[in-house]
Amino acid sequence: MLSWSGTEQGIEIDLTTVQAATGGVAVSFAKQLVDFATAATEFNLTALAKSRDQLISVAGVATTIDTAAVIANFEMMTRLADSTGARMETEVVANRLIVAQAMGVDKVVSRR
């Protein structure tokens, strides 16, 4: 979704650089994106407000709204899939792992 969103907005995104979240990143506001997504999924209202304001200051209100919508959509899809007992095919899991490793998100620990 990140690469699609970037394409839609005319921003080229190199997923391997998102994990760095500092200097030399293809997305100039990658750190603020990561901070906002982290605060949103940790349900830390103080950090969420601070990171939201920081993202707005560097990326604008529209990008912040889009980011919040993507976070909410991922949360919804995960809960929906979990509640139905859905399982992904082995090949799909393997392909997603490649992307997750490129972005460094394979090291994120689930809250479950």
Backbone bond lengths (Angstrom), bond angles and torsions (degrees), N, CA, C in turn:
res aa  C-N    CA-C-N  psi(-1)  N-CA   C-N-CA  omega(-1)  CA-C   N-CA-C  phi
1 M - - - 1.439 - - 1.525 110.75 -
2 L 1.321 116.62 -35.69 1.460 119.12 179.56 1.522 110.14 -62.72
3 S 1.329 117.40 -44.66 1.460 118.75 -178.79 1.523 111.05 -67.59
4 W 1.337 117.91 -36.34 1.467 121.14 176.70 1.524 110.34 -64.35
5 S 1.319 116.81 -45.93 1.460 121.29 -179.97 1.523 110.52 -60.18
6 G 1.320 116.30 -42.88 1.460 120.25 178.20 1.519 111.49 -61.43
7 T 1.320 116.46 -43.76 1.466 121.27 178.60 1.522 110.31 -60.51
8 E 1.325 116.75 -44.94 1.462 121.80 -179.76 1.527 111.54 -60.79
9 Q 1.329 116.97 -32.44 1.457 120.83 -177.69 1.530 112.74 -98.90
10 G 1.333 116.46 6.31 1.456 120.38 178.15 1.515 113.98 74.59
11 I 1.336 116.80 24.50 1.462 121.93 179.53 1.522 108.11 -111.17
12 E 1.328 117.30 122.65 1.460 120.35 176.99 1.528 108.49 -80.32
13 I 1.336 116.21 128.14 1.456 120.64 -176.80 1.521 110.08 -119.68
14 D 1.315 115.78 125.28 1.454 122.69 174.31 1.522 106.76 -101.19
15 L 1.344 116.61 105.91 1.456 120.80 -174.04 1.524 113.36 -59.43
16 T 1.324 117.99 -25.93 1.465 119.52 -179.78 1.521 111.92 -70.20
17 T 1.334 117.68 -18.11 1.462 119.50 -179.30 1.516 113.05 -92.68
18 V 1.325 118.07 -12.70 1.463 120.20 -177.67 1.523 110.84 -62.74
19 Q 1.334 117.23 -35.56 1.464 120.05 -177.20 1.518 112.82 -63.45
20 A 1.309 118.39 -28.08 1.463 120.87 -178.53 1.529 111.19 -67.45
21 A 1.316 116.49 -41.56 1.469 123.94 177.53 1.527 114.32 56.18
22 T 1.323 117.76 11.88 1.466 121.01 174.30 1.525 108.18 -144.23
23 G 1.323 117.20 174.31 1.452 125.99 -178.07 1.514 118.63 -0.23
24 G 1.327 117.10 133.39 1.444 122.63 175.87 1.519 114.55 77.38
25 V 1.313 117.58 10.59 1.460 121.62 -178.63 1.516 109.39 -82.26
26 A 1.335 115.78 141.81 1.459 120.96 -178.96 1.531 111.98 -63.31
27 V 1.309 118.09 -27.17 1.461 122.46 176.52 1.526 106.14 -104.28
28 S 1.321 116.32 113.52 1.470 119.47 -172.88 1.525 113.22 -63.01
29 F 1.320 117.33 -22.45 1.463 120.25 -179.11 1.534 111.55 -110.89
30 A 1.334 116.84 31.46 1.468 121.85 -178.20 1.528 112.13 -60.81
31 K 1.316 117.04 -41.55 1.470 119.52 -179.60 1.519 110.68 -61.21
32 Q 1.327 116.50 -43.18 1.460 119.98 179.84 1.530 111.23 -66.75
33 L 1.339 117.44 -35.78 1.467 120.90 175.49 1.526 110.73 -61.45
34 V 1.319 115.52 -48.39 1.468 120.61 -179.15 1.525 110.61 -63.09
35 D 1.325 116.84 -43.52 1.470 120.60 179.82 1.530 110.91 -61.72
36 F 1.330 116.74 -43.01 1.460 121.38 -179.13 1.530 110.81 -66.31
37 A 1.320 116.90 -46.22 1.469 120.50 179.35 1.523 111.18 -62.88
38 T 1.315 116.77 -40.55 1.461 121.02 179.51 1.526 110.70 -64.13
39 A 1.320 116.67 -47.48 1.468 120.31 -179.91 1.528 111.09 -62.93
40 A 1.323 116.89 -38.63 1.472 120.35 -179.17 1.521 111.69 -66.01
41 T 1.312 117.02 -37.68 1.468 119.57 -177.26 1.521 112.08 -85.25
42 E 1.315 117.87 -12.85 1.463 121.04 176.69 1.523 111.67 -95.23
43 F 1.327 116.92 -4.43 1.463 122.64 179.52 1.531 112.06 56.54
44 N 1.330 115.30 38.22 1.462 121.49 177.34 1.524 106.68 -98.85
45 L 1.332 117.51 99.84 1.463 121.42 -173.06 1.526 113.37 -63.75
46 T 1.326 117.61 -35.87 1.467 120.48 178.46 1.523 110.35 -66.44
47 A 1.326 116.15 -49.07 1.472 120.29 178.66 1.527 110.84 -65.13
48 L 1.324 116.68 -35.54 1.466 120.57 179.49 1.527 110.99 -63.30
49 A 1.314 116.95 -46.76 1.473 120.58 179.45 1.528 110.92 -62.42
50 K 1.316 116.23 -44.10 1.472 120.45 -179.80 1.530 110.84 -64.47
51 S 1.329 117.11 -47.29 1.464 120.11 -177.77 1.527 111.28 -68.45
52 R 1.341 116.93 -34.53 1.465 120.68 176.65 1.525 110.18 -62.48
53 D 1.326 116.80 -46.47 1.460 120.68 179.86 1.528 111.38 -63.08
54 Q 1.328 116.43 -39.11 1.467 120.27 178.47 1.527 111.05 -66.12
55 L 1.336 116.84 -40.87 1.467 119.82 178.69 1.526 110.28 -65.99
56 I 1.312 117.14 -41.94 1.465 120.26 177.14 1.524 110.44 -58.47
57 S 1.333 116.87 -41.67 1.465 120.16 -176.23 1.524 113.14 -66.78
58 V 1.341 117.59 -28.62 1.470 119.02 -178.21 1.523 113.95 -104.64
59 A 1.338 117.50 -22.11 1.465 119.13 -175.05 1.527 113.09 -122.37
60 G 1.323 117.01 -14.07 1.455 120.23 179.25 1.519 113.51 95.56
61 V 1.313 114.47 165.19 1.465 121.25 -177.23 1.527 111.03 -67.01
62 A 1.331 118.33 -44.02 1.468 121.18 -176.68 1.525 111.47 -60.39
63 T 1.323 117.22 -43.98 1.465 120.84 179.23 1.518 110.45 -65.96
64 T 1.323 117.13 -38.37 1.464 121.09 179.03 1.529 110.37 -64.96
65 I 1.318 117.10 -41.58 1.460 120.78 177.09 1.524 110.23 -63.34
66 D 1.330 117.33 -44.88 1.471 120.89 177.62 1.525 110.81 -60.33
67 T 1.318 116.61 -41.24 1.460 121.10 179.80 1.528 110.54 -63.48
68 A 1.320 116.91 -44.95 1.471 120.86 178.25 1.526 110.60 -61.58
69 A 1.328 116.89 -39.08 1.464 120.70 179.30 1.529 111.04 -65.72
70 V 1.321 117.54 -40.07 1.463 120.93 178.34 1.527 110.39 -65.43
71 I 1.329 116.90 -43.39 1.467 120.86 178.22 1.530 109.55 -60.01
72 A 1.328 116.38 -47.45 1.468 120.42 -179.80 1.518 111.29 -62.39
73 N 1.319 117.10 -39.69 1.458 121.00 -179.81 1.528 111.14 -64.88
74 F 1.316 117.07 -42.95 1.463 120.16 178.17 1.524 111.07 -63.68
75 E 1.336 116.45 -42.19 1.462 119.91 177.94 1.527 110.34 -60.98
76 M 1.348 116.60 -43.61 1.459 121.57 -179.61 1.527 110.81 -64.80
77 M 1.321 117.14 -45.73 1.469 119.84 -177.94 1.524 111.49 -63.70
78 T 1.320 116.84 -39.81 1.457 120.67 178.95 1.519 110.84 -63.48
79 R 1.314 116.90 -45.68 1.479 120.72 -179.85 1.523 111.11 -65.82
80 L 1.314 116.54 -40.03 1.458 120.49 179.36 1.530 110.52 -64.09
81 A 1.331 116.02 -47.42 1.463 119.73 179.41 1.524 111.25 -62.51
82 D 1.320 116.71 -42.83 1.467 120.41 178.38 1.521 111.60 -61.15
83 S 1.328 116.65 -41.33 1.464 119.97 -175.87 1.524 112.76 -70.81
84 T 1.332 116.80 -24.67 1.459 119.62 179.39 1.521 112.47 -91.16
85 G 1.318 115.90 -10.79 1.463 119.60 -177.19 1.520 112.69 78.17
86 A 1.323 116.90 14.04 1.472 121.68 -178.11 1.526 111.12 -61.42
87 R 1.289 115.33 142.68 1.465 121.97 176.97 1.527 108.77 -128.51
88 M 1.333 115.94 139.48 1.468 119.87 178.59 1.523 110.13 -83.46
89 E 1.335 114.40 149.95 1.461 120.16 176.93 1.528 109.15 -64.81
90 T 1.314 116.07 150.57 1.467 122.54 -177.84 1.524 111.82 -54.07
91 E 1.329 117.12 -42.07 1.469 120.89 -179.16 1.532 111.12 -64.72
92 V 1.323 116.95 -39.14 1.462 121.19 178.83 1.525 110.07 -65.02
93 V 1.323 116.44 -43.98 1.468 121.10 178.64 1.528 110.03 -60.15
94 A 1.327 117.03 -44.27 1.469 121.54 -179.58 1.527 111.19 -62.30
95 N 1.327 116.59 -43.12 1.470 119.98 179.81 1.520 111.89 -66.83
96 R 1.320 117.14 -38.87 1.464 120.15 179.14 1.521 111.11 -69.72
97 L 1.330 116.32 -32.57 1.456 119.44 177.78 1.529 110.92 -63.18
98 I 1.316 117.47 -37.54 1.467 121.24 178.21 1.529 109.96 -59.41
99 V 1.333 116.64 -46.21 1.468 121.00 178.92 1.529 110.30 -66.08
100 A 1.334 116.35 -43.31 1.470 120.34 -179.86 1.520 111.15 -60.91
101 Q 1.323 117.11 -40.60 1.466 120.61 179.12 1.521 110.55 -67.66
102 A 1.326 117.52 -38.88 1.467 120.66 179.42 1.521 110.76 -62.11
103 M 1.349 116.52 -34.27 1.463 121.42 -178.88 1.522 112.47 -90.86
104 G 1.329 117.26 -12.56 1.456 120.55 -179.27 1.515 113.91 84.26
105 V 1.328 117.94 5.30 1.458 120.03 -178.04 1.524 112.88 -82.67
106 D 1.314 117.18 -5.05 1.471 119.84 176.44 1.529 110.82 -68.81
107 K 1.318 117.11 -13.57 1.468 121.20 -179.48 1.538 111.85 -93.20
108 V 1.322 117.42 -4.11 1.463 121.55 -179.44 1.522 108.48 -73.63
109 V 1.319 116.04 132.23 1.446 121.73 -179.02 1.523 109.84 -89.28
110 S 1.306 117.27 130.48 1.452 122.29 179.02 1.516 110.92 -65.83
111 R 1.323 116.77 146.02 1.459 121.35 176.46 1.515 111.05 -75.89
112 R 1.341 117.75 -11.81 1.455 120.67 -179.07 1.462 107.89 -71.53
